[in-house]
Amino acid sequence: MIALQVNGKERKVETPVSLLAFVESLNIGKGRFAVAHNGVVLRKDELQNVTLQDGDAVEIVRAVGGG
């Protein structure tokens, strides 16, 4: 079991998973969002190269339009 901090809350995954697969599992969609892994903001094309490890911190923010 892998324990993560996702947007400040503990979340567990059963097996090692890529950051891309994890984000896709959250059904965020194709909209605009940013992901930071252990404090480093990553480009979307970098997400597939990161395998989440026990204790990792992930922050995901979505762009919201308004006016």
C-alpha positions in Angstrom: 0.0 0.0 0.0 1.3 3.4 -1.0 0.3 6.4 1.1 0.2 9.8 -0.6 -0.6 13.3 0.3 -2.9 14.7 -2.4 -3.9 18.3 -2.0 -3.2 18.0 1.7 -5.2 14.9 2.3 -4.0 11.3 2.7 -4.9 9.0 -0.1 -3.7 5.4 -0.7 -3.1 3.4 -3.8 -2.6 -0.4 -3.9 0.4 -0.6 -6.2 3.0 1.7 -7.7 1.4 3.8 -10.4 2.6 6.6 -12.7 1.6 10.1 -11.9 -0.2 10.3 -15.2 -2.3 7.2 -14.5 -3.1 8.5 -11.0 -4.3 11.9 -12.4 -6.3 10.2 -15.1 -8.0 8.0 -12.4 -9.3 11.1 -10.7 -11.3 12.0 -13.9 -10.1 15.5 -14.0 -10.7 15.7 -17.7 -8.8 17.3 -20.5 -9.2 20.8 -19.1 -6.5 23.1 -17.8 -4.8 21.9 -14.7 -1.3 21.9 -13.1 0.4 19.1 -11.1 3.2 19.5 -8.6 5.0 16.4 -7.4 7.0 16.9 -4.1 6.9 20.6 -4.6 8.0 20.6 -8.3 5.5 21.7 -10.9 5.7 19.3 -13.9 4.7 19.7 -17.5 1.9 17.3 -18.6 4.3 15.4 -20.8 6.5 14.7 -17.7 3.7 13.0 -15.7 4.2 9.6 -17.3 7.9 9.6 -16.2 7.1 9.8 -12.5 6.2 6.7 -10.5 4.5 7.6 -7.2 6.3 6.4 -4.0 5.2 6.0 -0.4 5.1 9.5 1.2 5.0 11.5 -2.0 3.0 14.8 -2.1 0.9 15.7 -5.1 -0.9 19.0 -5.6 -3.4 19.3 -8.4 -5.0 22.6 -9.3 -7.6 23.3 -12.0 -8.0 26.5 -13.8 -11.4 28.0 -13.2 -12.7 30.8 -15.5 -14.9 33.6 -14.2 -15.2 37.2 -14.2 
